Amino acid sequence: MSTEAALKRTPLFEVYKDYGAKVIDFGGWELPVQFSSIIEEHEAVRNDAGLFDVSHMGEVLVEGKDAESYINYLITNDVTKIAVNKTQYTAMCYPDGGTIDDFLVYKLADEKYLLVVNAANIEKDYEWMEKHVKGDVTLNNISSETALLALQGPKAANILQKLTDLDLSEIAPFSFKQHINLDGIEDVLVSRTGYTGEDGFELYLANSDVKSLWKKLLQAGEEDGLKPCGLGARDTLRLEARLALYGQELTKDISPLEAGIGFAVKTNKESDFIGKSSLAKQKEEGLKRKLVGVEVTGRGIPRTGYKVFSEGEEEIGFITSGTRSPSLKKNLGLAMISTEHAKPDTPLKIEIRNKLIDAVVVKTPFYKKG
């Protein structure tokens, strides 16, 4: 008998094959890496629109009189700064400043929040949250009953507008509206967020409605060039936009400051939070290493884990993510390297197939929309 655990599937799994999906094991989930081709899907999102099934993501409801102060103790950002129907990006850290996860906080009401966490971290995050409950707080892991679609690209608003009377221009980036009707599908949370560097929406709804919404969106977007997209394009898009991926740019050994998301770390907020003193010390003493963009000027693509060397061939770090950029037609990567080599235009070498290949530090994000 096989001892391997069965791969988890989203409620959309059954319709993947209707769209020609090629599925892979992604952190214990059976998910589509592509439907047509990664480059075609990437270009659809940059020029028109793409539709992603991201129902594997985790959702945790936090409610109660002390929900705000409890969340503020868990996270690096300051949740007291957001109003109802606003979203905040944050990280959650260990006492030593290493990252447990990065996620979004949605303020649903004064004493009610939705935390949207990375799929591979659902159990770990939820255990950590339970362990640190303070005051009048209830936690509810609603991941298994919540589906999530991401509609991304310059034509996303035009496509979604066909399914709703709500004026989508009322939803600013990092804002959302609750209980929206999308062409007869009730109670959808419509959020102007995403992970591609483009405008777009994330749509939270009941599992039972997601197949219907998937089909309605693809139909509504047909004339606008909307394509179903897989994890391959999701990765190339987020990398061009320099958006961190947990497990690569952020890990238990990499702090949010080192990963370049210091904007989400408020060491000056009044209340204490887990990891605060370690992160404040890192800020005070200056970072010994940081995440930078690199472009390979020689031949080869930088891949996760490849070693990075200075021009004088001293080992100074490693690649966290890398790809052949479909938008820029360059071999690009993100690298965690010692700070003294982190300035733009600094020449580097990357070990690719046992050879040291020329590279250079470049500014990020690699790609900006428009």
TIDO-583808 format. One record per residue (C-alpha): x, y, z; residue number from 1; chain. Coordinates in steps of 0.1 Angstrom, whole numbers, m for minus. Layout:
N
+-------+-------+-------+-----+-------+
|     x |     y |     z |  nr | kette |
+-------+-------+-------+-----+-------+
|     X |     Y |     Z | NUM |     A |
...
+-------+-------+-------+-----+-------+
//
This chain:
370
+-------+-------+-------+-----+-------+
|     x |     y |     z |  nr | kette |
+-------+-------+-------+-----+-------+
|     0 |     0 |     0 |   1 |     A |
|    12 |    35 |    m8 |   2 |     A |
|    20 |    56 |    23 |   3 |     A |
|    18 |    89 |     3 |   4 |     A |
|    m9 |   112 |    15 |   5 |     A |
|   m35 |   120 |   m11 |   6 |     A |
|   m30 |   154 |   m27 |   7 |     A |
|   m56 |   180 |   m17 |   8 |     A |
|   m78 |   195 |   m44 |   9 |     A |
|   m98 |   227 |   m48 |  10 |     A |
|  m135 |   226 |   m55 |  11 |     A |
|  m126 |   235 |   m91 |  12 |     A |
|  m105 |   204 |   m97 |  13 |     A |
|  m132 |   187 |  m118 |  14 |     A |
|  m134 |   215 |  m143 |  15 |     A |
|   m96 |   219 |  m149 |  16 |     A |
|   m96 |   191 |  m175 |  17 |     A |
|  m123 |   209 |  m195 |  18 |     A |
|   m97 |   237 |  m201 |  19 |     A |
|   m67 |   215 |  m208 |  20 |     A |
|   m50 |   219 |  m175 |  21 |     A |
|   m16 |   203 |  m168 |  22 |     A |
|   m16 |   196 |  m130 |  23 |     A |
|    13 |   192 |  m106 |  24 |     A |
|    19 |   186 |   m69 |  25 |     A |
|    23 |   221 |   m53 |  26 |     A |
|    29 |   219 |   m16 |  27 |     A |
|     5 |   189 |   m12 |  28 |     A |
|   m21 |   203 |   m36 |  29 |     A |
|   m30 |   190 |   m71 |  30 |     A |
|   m30 |   223 |   m90 |  31 |     A |
|   m27 |   235 |  m126 |  32 |     A |
|     7 |   247 |  m136 |  33 |     A |
|    m7 |   258 |  m170 |  34 |     A |
|   m37 |   255 |  m192 |  35 |     A |
|   m23 |   266 |  m226 |  36 |     A |
|    13 |   278 |  m221 |  37 |     A |
|    30 |   297 |  m193 |  38 |     A |
|    41 |   325 |  m217 |  39 |     A |
|     7 |   328 |  m233 |  40 |     A |
|   m10 |   330 |  m199 |  41 |     A |
|    16 |   355 |  m186 |  42 |     A |
|    11 |   377 |  m216 |  43 |     A |
|   m27 |   375 |  m212 |  44 |     A |
|   m24 |   390 |  m177 |  45 |     A |
|     0 |   417 |  m188 |  46 |     A |
|   m21 |   428 |  m219 |  47 |     A |
|   m57 |   416 |  m213 |  48 |     A |
|   m67 |   394 |  m183 |  49 |     A |
|   m61 |   361 |  m166 |  50 |     A |
|   m82 |   340 |  m142 |  51 |     A |
|   m65 |   320 |  m115 |  52 |     A |
|   m80 |   294 |   m91 |  53 |     A |
|   m63 |   302 |   m58 |  54 |     A |
|   m88 |   283 |   m36 |  55 |     A |
|   m59 |   265 |   m20 |  56 |     A |
|   m51 |   297 |     0 |  57 |     A |
|   m61 |   296 |    37 |  58 |     A |
|   m87 |   318 |    54 |  59 |     A |
|   m90 |   323 |    92 |  60 |     A |
|  m118 |   344 |   108 |  61 |     A |
|  m108 |   363 |   140 |  62 |     A |
|  m137 |   377 |   160 |  63 |     A |
|  m142 |   392 |   194 |  64 |     A |
|  m138 |   423 |   215 |  65 |     A |
|  m100 |   419 |   217 |  66 |     A |
|   m96 |   408 |   180 |  67 |     A |
|   m77 |   440 |   170 |  68 |     A |
|   m52 |   440 |   199 |  69 |     A |
|   m47 |   402 |   195 |  70 |     A |
|   m39 |   405 |   157 |  71 |     A |
|   m17 |   435 |   164 |  72 |     A |
|     3 |   413 |   188 |  73 |     A |
|     7 |   386 |   162 |  74 |     A |
|    17 |   408 |   132 |  75 |     A |
|    45 |   432 |   122 |  76 |     A |
|    22 |   458 |   106 |  77 |     A |
|    m3 |   480 |   125 |  78 |     A |
|   m38 |   468 |   121 |  79 |     A |
|   m52 |   497 |   141 |  80 |     A |
|   m45 |   518 |   110 |  81 |     A |
|   m71 |   502 |    88 |  82 |     A |
|  m108 |   510 |    85 |  83 |     A |
|  m136 |   485 |    78 |  84 |     A |
|  m135 |   472 |    42 |  85 |     A |
|   m98 |   479 |    39 |  86 |     A |
|   m70 |   453 |    35 |  87 |     A |
|   m34 |   453 |    49 |  88 |     A |
|    m4 |   433 |    39 |  89 |     A |
|    17 |   420 |    69 |  90 |     A |
|    40 |   393 |    82 |  91 |     A |
|    39 |   371 |   113 |  92 |     A |
|    72 |   364 |   129 |  93 |     A |
|    90 |   342 |   154 |  94 |     A |
|   106 |   359 |   184 |  95 |     A |
|   140 |   359 |   166 |  96 |     A |
|   125 |   378 |   136 |  97 |     A |
|   123 |   349 |   113 |  98 |     A |
|    91 |   348 |    92 |  99 |     A |
|    62 |   324 |    99 | 100 |     A |
|    41 |   337 |    70 | 101 |     A |
|    32 |   368 |    50 | 102 |     A |
|    m5 |   374 |    45 | 103 |     A |
|   m34 |   398 |    41 | 104 |     A |
|   m57 |   411 |    69 | 105 |     A |
|   m92 |   421 |    59 | 106 |     A |
|  m112 |   442 |    83 | 107 |     A |
|  m148 |   429 |    79 | 108 |     A |
|  m162 |   448 |   109 | 109 |     A |
|  m150 |   465 |   141 | 110 |     A |
|  m145 |   431 |   159 | 111 |     A |
|  m142 |   408 |   129 | 112 |     A |
|  m112 |   402 |   106 | 113 |     A |
|  m103 |   377 |    79 | 114 |     A |
|   m67 |   366 |    76 | 115 |     A |
|   m57 |   351 |    42 | 116 |     A |
|   m27 |   329 |    46 | 117 |     A |
|    m5 |   308 |    23 | 118 |     A |
|   m17 |   274 |    15 | 119 |     A |
|    14 |   255 |    27 | 120 |     A |
|    12 |   273 |    60 | 121 |     A |
|   m25 |   269 |    70 | 122 |     A |
|   m19 |   243 |    98 | 123 |     A |
|    13 |   259 |   111 | 124 |     A |
|    m2 |   294 |   112 | 125 |     A |
|   m34 |   283 |   128 | 126 |     A |
|   m15 |   264 |   155 | 127 |     A |
|     6 |   295 |   162 | 128 |     A |
|   m25 |   317 |   163 | 129 |     A |
|   m43 |   294 |   187 | 130 |     A |
|   m12 |   292 |   210 | 131 |     A |
|   m11 |   330 |   213 | 132 |     A |
|   m48 |   338 |   218 | 133 |     A |
|   m53 |   366 |   242 | 134 |     A |
|   m85 |   380 |   257 | 135 |     A |
|  m120 |   378 |   241 | 136 |     A |
|  m111 |   362 |   207 | 137 |     A |
|  m125 |   333 |   187 | 138 |     A |
|  m106 |   318 |   158 | 139 |     A |
|  m123 |   298 |   130 | 140 |     A |
|  m103 |   282 |   102 | 141 |     A |
|  m128 |   285 |    72 | 142 |     A |
|  m102 |   275 |    46 | 143 |     A |
|  m120 |   242 |    36 | 144 |     A |
|  m153 |   260 |    29 | 145 |     A |
|  m140 |   291 |    11 | 146 |     A |
|  m131 |   293 |   m26 | 147 |     A |
|  m110 |   321 |   m41 | 148 |     A |
|  m106 |   333 |   m77 | 149 |     A |
|   m81 |   359 |   m89 | 150 |     A |
|   m91 |   379 |  m119 | 151 |     A |
|   m60 |   399 |  m130 | 152 |     A |
|   m49 |   422 |  m158 | 153 |     A |
|   m57 |   456 |  m174 | 154 |     A |
|   m91 |   444 |  m186 | 155 |     A |
|  m101 |   427 |  m153 | 156 |     A |
|  m124 |   456 |  m142 | 157 |     A |
|  m141 |   457 |  m175 | 158 |     A |
|  m148 |   419 |  m174 | 159 |     A |
|  m160 |   418 |  m138 | 160 |     A |
|  m183 |   449 |  m143 | 161 |     A |
|  m204 |   428 |  m168 | 162 |     A |
|  m214 |   406 |  m139 | 163 |     A |
|  m224 |   432 |  m113 | 164 |     A |
|  m244 |   464 |  m107 | 165 |     A |
|  m218 |   476 |   m82 | 166 |     A |
|  m196 |   503 |   m96 | 167 |     A |
|  m162 |   487 |   m94 | 168 |     A |
|  m145 |   521 |   m95 | 169 |     A |
|  m157 |   525 |   m59 | 170 |     A |
|  m132 |   498 |   m48 | 171 |     A |
|   m98 |   513 |   m45 | 172 |     A |
|   m66 |   491 |   m43 | 173 |     A |
|   m64 |   473 |   m10 | 174 |     A |
|  m101 |   478 |    m4 | 175 |     A |
|  m131 |   455 |    m7 | 176 |     A |
|  m169 |   452 |    m7 | 177 |     A |
|  m188 |   424 |    10 | 178 |     A |
|  m220 |   405 |     1 | 179 |     A |
|  m218 |   413 |   m36 | 180 |     A |
|  m241 |   397 |   m62 | 181 |     A |
|  m221 |   385 |   m93 | 182 |     A |
|  m247 |   375 |  m119 | 183 |     A |
|  m269 |   357 |   m94 | 184 |     A |
|  m241 |   344 |   m72 | 185 |     A |
|  m248 |   359 |   m38 | 186 |     A |
|  m224 |   369 |   m10 | 187 |     A |
|  m191 |   373 |   m28 | 188 |     A |
|  m164 |   394 |   m12 | 189 |     A |
|  m148 |   415 |   m40 | 190 |     A |
|  m113 |   427 |   m31 | 191 |     A |
|   m90 |   449 |   m53 | 192 |     A |
|   m59 |   429 |   m45 | 193 |     A |
|   m37 |   405 |   m64 | 194 |     A |
|    m2 |   390 |   m69 | 195 |     A |
|     7 |   399 |  m104 | 196 |     A |
|    17 |   435 |  m105 | 197 |     A |
|   m14 |   443 |  m125 | 198 |     A |
|   m48 |   457 |  m115 | 199 |     A |
|   m73 |   430 |  m106 | 200 |     A |
|   m97 |   415 |   m81 | 201 |     A |
|   m98 |   386 |   m57 | 202 |     A |
|  m132 |   370 |   m53 | 203 |     A |
|  m140 |   350 |   m21 | 204 |     A |
|  m171 |   328 |   m22 | 205 |     A |
|  m186 |   295 |   m11 | 206 |     A |
|  m172 |   264 |   m26 | 207 |     A |
|  m206 |   254 |   m40 | 208 |     A |
|  m206 |   285 |   m62 | 209 |     A |
|  m171 |   286 |   m76 | 210 |     A |
|  m176 |   264 |  m107 | 211 |     A |
|  m204 |   286 |  m118 | 212 |     A |
|  m185 |   318 |  m113 | 213 |     A |
|  m154 |   304 |  m130 | 214 |     A |
|  m175 |   296 |  m161 | 215 |     A |
|  m194 |   330 |  m160 | 216 |     A |
|  m161 |   350 |  m158 | 217 |     A |
|  m145 |   331 |  m187 | 218 |     A |
|  m176 |   336 |  m208 | 219 |     A |
|  m179 |   373 |  m199 | 220 |     A |
|  m141 |   378 |  m206 | 221 |     A |
|  m139 |   359 |  m239 | 222 |     A |
|  m141 |   390 |  m261 | 223 |     A |
|  m115 |   407 |  m239 | 224 |     A |
|   m89 |   379 |  m243 | 225 |     A |
|   m94 |   364 |  m208 | 226 |     A |
|   m75 |   331 |  m203 | 227 |     A |
|   m75 |   306 |  m175 | 228 |     A |
|   m40 |   307 |  m159 | 229 |     A |
|   m19 |   283 |  m138 | 230 |     A |
|     8 |   285 |  m112 | 231 |     A |
|    35 |   289 |  m138 | 232 |     A |
|    23 |   323 |  m150 | 233 |     A |
|    15 |   333 |  m114 | 234 |     A |
|    51 |   327 |  m105 | 235 |     A |
|    66 |   346 |  m135 | 236 |     A |
|    42 |   375 |  m130 | 237 |     A |
|    49 |   379 |   m92 | 238 |     A |
|    86 |   376 |   m98 | 239 |     A |
|    87 |   404 |  m124 | 240 |     A |
|    67 |   426 |   m99 | 241 |     A |
|    92 |   416 |   m71 | 242 |     A |
|    65 |   401 |   m49 | 243 |     A |
|    78 |   377 |   m22 | 244 |     A |
|    69 |   340 |   m22 | 245 |     A |
|    68 |   323 |    12 | 246 |     A |
|    93 |   295 |    13 | 247 |     A |
|   117 |   314 |   m10 | 248 |     A |
|   120 |   351 |    m3 | 249 |     A |
|   105 |   347 |    32 | 250 |     A |
|   113 |   318 |    55 | 251 |     A |
|   119 |   310 |    92 | 252 |     A |
|   155 |   321 |    86 | 253 |     A |
|   147 |   352 |    66 | 254 |     A |
|   132 |   383 |    83 | 255 |     A |
|   107 |   406 |    66 | 256 |     A |
|   133 |   434 |    67 | 257 |     A |
|   159 |   412 |    49 | 258 |     A |
|   133 |   403 |    23 | 259 |     A |
|   126 |   439 |    16 | 260 |     A |
|    91 |   442 |    30 | 261 |     A |
|   101 |   466 |    57 | 262 |     A |
|    71 |   488 |    48 | 263 |     A |
|    50 |   461 |    66 | 264 |     A |
|    71 |   461 |    97 | 265 |     A |
|    61 |   488 |   122 | 266 |     A |
|    86 |   485 |   151 | 267 |     A |
|    75 |   520 |   162 | 268 |     A |
|    38 |   509 |   169 | 269 |     A |
|    29 |   514 |   205 | 270 |     A |
|    19 |   478 |   212 | 271 |     A |
|    43 |   449 |   215 | 272 |     A |
|    43 |   422 |   189 | 273 |     A |
|    61 |   389 |   186 | 274 |     A |
|    96 |   395 |   171 | 275 |     A |
|    95 |   432 |   177 | 276 |     A |
|   128 |   435 |   197 | 277 |     A |
|   147 |   413 |   172 | 278 |     A |
|   134 |   433 |   142 | 279 |     A |
|   141 |   467 |   160 | 280 |     A |
|   177 |   454 |   167 | 281 |     A |
|   181 |   445 |   130 | 282 |     A |
|   170 |   479 |   119 | 283 |     A |
|   193 |   496 |   145 | 284 |     A |
|   224 |   476 |   137 | 285 |     A |
|   218 |   476 |    99 | 286 |     A |
|   211 |   446 |    78 | 287 |     A |
|   239 |   422 |    71 | 288 |     A |
|   222 |   408 |    40 | 289 |     A |
|   193 |   419 |    18 | 290 |     A |
|   172 |   408 |   m11 | 291 |     A |
|   182 |   423 |   m45 | 292 |     A |
|   173 |   419 |   m81 | 293 |     A |
|   199 |   403 |  m104 | 294 |     A |
|   202 |   400 |  m141 | 295 |     A |
|   223 |   373 |  m157 | 296 |     A |
|   244 |   390 |  m184 | 297 |     A |
|   261 |   357 |  m194 | 298 |     A |
|   242 |   326 |  m205 | 299 |     A |
|   219 |   308 |  m181 | 300 |     A |
|   188 |   312 |  m159 | 301 |     A |
|   193 |   318 |  m122 | 302 |     A |
|   173 |   292 |  m102 | 303 |     A |
|   163 |   289 |   m65 | 304 |     A |
|   193 |   278 |   m44 | 305 |     A |
|   221 |   287 |   m69 | 306 |     A |
|   251 |   302 |   m52 | 307 |     A |
|   260 |   339 |   m57 | 308 |     A |
|   296 |   351 |   m57 | 309 |     A |
|   312 |   385 |   m57 | 310 |     A |
|   333 |   397 |   m87 | 311 |     A |
|   363 |   385 |   m67 | 312 |     A |
|   346 |   350 |   m65 | 313 |     A |
|   338 |   351 |   m27 | 314 |     A |
|   305 |   334 |   m19 | 315 |     A |
|   281 |   361 |    m8 | 316 |     A |
|   246 |   345 |    m9 | 317 |     A |
|   220 |   326 |   m29 | 318 |     A |
|   192 |   329 |   m54 | 319 |     A |
|   157 |   328 |   m39 | 320 |     A |
|   138 |   328 |   m72 | 321 |     A |
|   147 |   331 |  m108 | 322 |     A |
|   132 |   328 |  m143 | 323 |     A |
|   134 |   339 |  m179 | 324 |     A |
|   112 |   370 |  m178 | 325 |     A |
|    85 |   367 |  m204 | 326 |     A |
|    78 |   405 |  m204 | 327 |     A |
|   114 |   416 |  m205 | 328 |     A |
|   131 |   387 |  m223 | 329 |     A |
|   159 |   387 |  m197 | 330 |     A |
|   172 |   361 |  m173 | 331 |     A |
|   163 |   376 |  m139 | 332 |     A |
|   163 |   365 |  m103 | 333 |     A |
|   160 |   376 |   m67 | 334 |     A |
|   191 |   370 |   m45 | 335 |     A |
|   197 |   372 |    m8 | 336 |     A |
|   233 |   386 |    m6 | 337 |     A |
|   256 |   404 |    18 | 338 |     A |
|   247 |   441 |    20 | 339 |     A |
|   281 |   454 |     8 | 340 |     A |
|   274 |   439 |   m26 | 341 |     A |
|   238 |   450 |   m28 | 342 |     A |
|   240 |   483 |   m47 | 343 |     A |
|   226 |   484 |   m82 | 344 |     A |
|   251 |   479 |  m110 | 345 |     A |
|   274 |   458 |   m87 | 346 |     A |
|   289 |   430 |  m108 | 347 |     A |
|   283 |   394 |   m95 | 348 |     A |
|   288 |   358 |  m105 | 349 |     A |
|   262 |   331 |  m102 | 350 |     A |
|   271 |   294 |  m102 | 351 |     A |
|   250 |   278 |  m130 | 352 |     A |
|   258 |   242 |  m139 | 353 |     A |
|   292 |   243 |  m121 | 354 |     A |
|   303 |   275 |  m140 | 355 |     A |
|   305 |   310 |  m127 | 356 |     A |
|   283 |   331 |  m150 | 357 |     A |
|   284 |   370 |  m151 | 358 |     A |
|   255 |   388 |  m135 | 359 |     A |
|   247 |   423 |  m122 | 360 |     A |
|   226 |   438 |   m94 | 361 |     A |
|   195 |   456 |  m109 | 362 |     A |
|   168 |   478 |   m95 | 363 |     A |
|   134 |   462 |   m87 | 364 |     A |
|   105 |   458 |   m94 | 365 |     A |
|   118 |   444 |  m127 | 366 |     A |
|    85 |   452 |  m143 | 367 |     A |
|    60 |   481 |  m137 | 368 |     A |
|    26 |   481 |  m153 | 369 |     A |
|    20 |   506 |  m181 | 370 |     A |
+-------+-------+-------+-----+-------+
//
